[in-house]
Amino acid sequence: MVEINGRPFFEYQIDLCKKNGVSEIVLCVGHLWEQIRDYFGDGKRFGVKIIYSVENERLDTGGALKNAFPYLDNEFFVTYGDSYLDIDWQALSHFYKKSRAEGLMSVLQYDWKLCHSQVLIENGYIKEFSKGNPRPEAKFMEYGVNILKKNIINKIPEKKFPLGHYFNLLVKKGGLIAYETTYRFYEIGCHEGKETFEKYISIITKNF
């Protein structure tokens, strides 16, 4: 609900979903989620269908996804509530399906600029994903648009855990393919990121 140029940030994410052919959104929500529901409702007014998966306690990103299990398709995109990732999601989907991999992580080559790189890639597949103690040869970071299969969701017994646990499960099986992008990402998790996105989306809006 963070306001960006007079609109809640999630409105821009909805536009991005529609642009990429996504019309059904499962929104993992928690504290004060009613404010989101009261504004966006079932999504019909915005041209999409919104389903709310409500957390009664903090479950972290992986636990939130597990909580949403009943609403998920057999294969689905996963992205973050504070990120705007303007790449071609359908191109990413075609790449994934052609590969026959078990899951996909989009990645951006970062070479330890500003923050730690997290992802080590070998022969097109993720060999290692580590936020806590990455190796120096890890040159990529998770970009933020990923694809997972529903059948992996209940393979982690814990209730509260990060999304990275799913990635590492697939890494161990050699089944997580990397999709490299060169597009920068936008996020509103800090003041600087919010200002940068405001400038970017203002330019995009003027051009259309």
N, C-alpha and C positions, 0 to 999 in steps of 0.2 A: 504493500500500500504506500510505499515511499513515493512522494509526488515528484514527477519529472516533467517540467514544462506544462504543469497543469493537469497531468494525467497520472494515475497510479502506474508504477513501473510494470505491474503484471499485465496491463493493457498492451504494452509494447511487446511483451512476451507472447501474448495471444496473437497479435498481428504476425509475429515471427513464425509461430506454429502454423497459422493459416497459409502463410507464404510458402511453407515447406510441406503442405499437404496434410497437416495434422489437424483433425477436427474434434478429437476427443482427448481431454486432458484430465488425468488423475492428479489432484493437487494434495500433497501431503502437508497437513496443517496441524497446528498445535495451539499454543496460548493466544487468546484473542482472535481465533480463526473466524468467529462470527462476523467480525468486521469485513473480512474478505467476502464471506457468503452474502452479507447484506448488500454489498456493492455489486458483485458479479453474478449472484444468483446461480442459476443452472447454466449460464453461459450463452443462452439463446440470443440474448440482446447483442452479443458480440460475435455471433456466427459460429460458436463452438458448443460442445457439450462439456460441462465441468462436473466432475465427480470429486467429492471431498472425502479423503481418508483422514480421519481425525485421530490424533494421538492424545491420550489422556495423561501421558507422561512423556518426558523427553526420551526419544529412542535412538537418536543420532541418525545419520543419513541412511545407513543400511537397515537399521531397525524400522525406520519409517517406511522403507520400501517393502519390508516383510509385512508390516501392518496393512499395507495396501494390496496384499496378495489377491483378495477376492475380486478386485477391480481390474486386474492386469490382463492384457492379451498374452498369447503364447510368446510373442516377441514384441519388444517395445523400446522406445527411446527413453533415456533417463537424462535429465539435465537439472540444473540448480536454480533455486528461486531468486538468487541475486545476480544471475549472469545473463548477458545478452550475447548470443553466439551466432553471428550472421554468416553462416556457411550454408552450403547446399546439403540439407539433411537427406534428400532423396539420393543424391550421388553417394553419400555415405552408406545409405541402406543398400544400394545396388552393389557397392564394393563388398559389403559384408555378406550378402547372399551369394555372390559369386565365389567367395572364399570358402564357404562351408565351415567357417569357424563357429565356435560356441558362443562368442561374444565379441564386441568391438569397443575399443577405446579410441576416441579422437585425441591426437597429440599435437603439440606445438614445440618445435625445437627452440630451446630457451638458453642452453649453454650457461646455466647458473647466473643469468642476469636477474637482478633485483631479488630473486628468491631461489630456493633450491630446486634444481631439476629433480624429477622423481622417477622417471621412466627409462628403463634400459631396453632397447629393441635389438632383436637378432633375427635376421631373415624375415622381416616383416611382422613378427609376432612379439608381444610383450614378454620379455624374459624376466624382468624384475620391476615391481612397483613398490616404492618405499617412500613414505612421507617423513618417517622418523630418522632414518640413517641411510640415505641414498649413496651409492658409490659415485666417485668422481666421473666415471665414464658414462653415467646416465645423463644424456644430453637433452631429454625431452621432459615436458610436463603434461599432465592431463589437461586437455583443452576444455572439456565439459559437456560434450554431447556424446553419449554412449548408447550402445545397444546391448540388451540382455535378454535372456530367455526366462520365461516364468518357472521352468523346471529347476532352476538353480536356487530359487528364493528360500525354500525351506530346508536347504542343505546345511545351513548354519543354525545350530540349536539355540544360540543366545538370543535374547530379546532386544538388547541394546548394543549396537555395534556400528562402525563406520562402513560406508559403501565400499571402501577399499578391500574389505574382507571378501566380497564377491569377486572383485578383480583378481585377488591373490588365489582364490579357489580355481579360477580359470587359468591363471598363469601356471600353476602346478600341473595342470592337465595339458599345457601347451596349446590352449584353445582360445586365447585372447589376442585377436589381431589388431594391429595398429593402423589407424587412418591418419596420415599426416596432413595438416593444414598449415598454411602460411598466414591465414587471416588472424588479426589480433582479436583478443577477447575483451569484452567490456563487463564490468561488475560494479555493483553499487554498495559493496560491503564496507567502504570507507569513503570519507569526504572527497578525497582526490578522485577516486573511481567514479563517484556520482557526478562530479563536475565534468570529467572527461566524457562520460556517456551523454550528458546533457548537450554538450557541444556537438558530438557525433550525430545524435538523433535529430538535432535541429537542422543540420545540413541535409540529412536524408529526407526529412519531412519537406523541406523547401524544394527539393528536387522532384518531388512527386506531387 
